[in-house]
Amino acid sequence: MCDMGGLDNLVANTAYLKAQGGDDKEMKKRRRSLSLPKPEQCAALRGALEKDFISLCERQPIGKKLFREFLSSTPEFKLAAEFLDDLYDWDLAEGATKEKARQEIMNKYCKADSKSFLTFLTEEPLEKCKSVTDANFEEVMKTKVQEGVREFLKDKPFTEYQASPFFDKFLQWKEYEKQPIGEKYFYEFRTLGKGGFGEVCAVQVKNTGQMYACKKLCKKRLKKKGGEKMALLEKQILEKVNSLFLVNLAYAYDSKTHLCLVMSLMNGGDLKYHIYNIGYDGKGVDKGIEMKRIIHYTAQITTGILHLHAMDIIYRDMKPENVLLDSQGQCRLSDLGLAVEITPGKSSTQMAGTGAYMAPEILSKTPYRTSVDWWALGCSIYEMVAGYTPFKGPESKKEKVEKEEVQRRILNEEPKWEHKCFDAPTKDIIQQFLKKKIEERLGMR
C-alpha cells in the first residue's frame, strides 16, 4: 500500500531542496521584474528621513554598503574607511598576526611622512595619532583616533553623501521597502517546525529567489492565550537588532489568519537536536557535543547576547533549543518572544524563561537585568557537555524531576560534576556563570 504521508513529505522535501539550489534562468526572469522607484518618487522620503549617521551609514546594511561605495570615490574619504577596517581586523586578530597588523597600522597611518597619514584629523586626535607608541597603541587608537575618524566621517563626507547618486539609490531602496508585503510575495514550502502559537515554514521571495524561514503566528491562538503583546514585542525587538549571531528579521506582514515574521533560514537544526539526537557518537546514544564545537558555539552565543545587552535587551530564553545552526555550522540565537527591553537603570522582577535555565534571582523575585542570560548560558554549556541540565542531573534521563525540586536545587545547591568530559577549565567557566550572587557572576563583574 502506498504511504501517502511519506509521499507528501518526499514531494515537500524535493521542492524545498530544489528551491534552495535555485534556477538561474528563472532567477534572471524574476529579477528583471524587480524595479526600484524613480528618484523623483523619493522626494517626500528625502525630506522626512532623519539624517542620523549611525542609523543610515552603520546600522542599516544597504545604507552601510552604499555609504562605503561613496567613500571609495574620494581618496581622503576612502582612507578613513580603510583605517577603520584595518583597526577592526587588528582587534579580531591574535598572536603574531595581531602584532604584524599593529605595526602596519602605525607605519601606514600614524607617521607624518606616510602617504596614508590621517591628515584630516584635528587637535587632540591628530596629536595622539602622531605620538602613538607600542605601549599605548590600543588605548589611543581605539579611543581618541577612532573617535576622531568617525567624527570626520560624520561631517563633510556624510554631508556630501546626502547630495550624491549613492544616497539617491539608498532612498530608492527605502521607498521600495515601503511597498506592501503579503503572502503573494513568497513561494511557501515545507513546514520546518511547530510551536504553541503556530508553525515555521520555509519560504522563497519570488523576485529574488532568497530563502527564509517564516514564523506564522495564528491570530486565534494568540488572542485565546493572550499572546498578542508578546508577538508585537518580538517584532519590535527583531526590527532593532542586526547581528550575525541573531536570527534577523527580513519581512513582517499579516494575513486574515496569521501574523508572519520572515527571518533568516537556519537549516542545520538546533543545539538541543545535536546534543540529544547526534551526540558524541553521531547516533545520539552518548549525548552531548564535542569540546571544540562547544567552544565555537559558546563564542558565537556570547557575541549574540552581548549585542542584545548593548541595546538594553534581556534575552530571557537562552537554551540550546533556541540556538539554531546554518548549513555551515554557524549559530544564531532565535525566538525573542520572551525578550524585553529595559530602560537603563531600571530592572525587572517578572517571571520569564524555561524552568531548568532560570536564574536564582528570577525564582526569588529579586530585581534583575542581564544577569539571567549569563546564568542560562552556564546551564547551556553544562548541558552541551553532559547531555543533561545542571539542576536536573543525570537522573532526569530515567525519570522526571519535578519543577519544584529543580527550583529548590537552583536556589540551594551546586551542580554536580560527574560527567567524564568536565575538565578543569570547562568546570571553572561554568562555575563562574553559575554564581548565585549576581555581582560575582561572569558577565556582571
Secondary structure, DSSP 8 states (H G I E B T S, - for coil): ---HHHHHHHHHHHHHHHHHH--HHHHHHHHHT-----GGGGHHHHHHS---HHIIIIISHHHHHHHHHHHTTSHHHHHHHHHHHHHHHHHH--HHHHHHHHHHHHHHHS-TTSTT--TT--HHHHHHHHH--TTTHHHHIIIIIHHHHHHHHHTHHHHHHTTSHHHHHHHHHHHHHTS---GGGEEEEEEEEE-SSEEEEEEEETTT--EEEEEEEEHHHHHHHT-HHHHHHHHHHHHH---TTB--EEEEEE-SSEEEEEE----S-BHHHIIIIITTTSSSSS-S--HHHHHHHHHHHHHHHHHHHHTTEE----SGGGEEE-TTS-EEE---TT-EE--TT--B----S-GGG--HHHHTT--BSTHHHHHHHHHHHHHHHHSS-TTT-GGGGTS---HHHHHHHHHH------STT--HHHHHHHHHHT-SSGGGSTT--
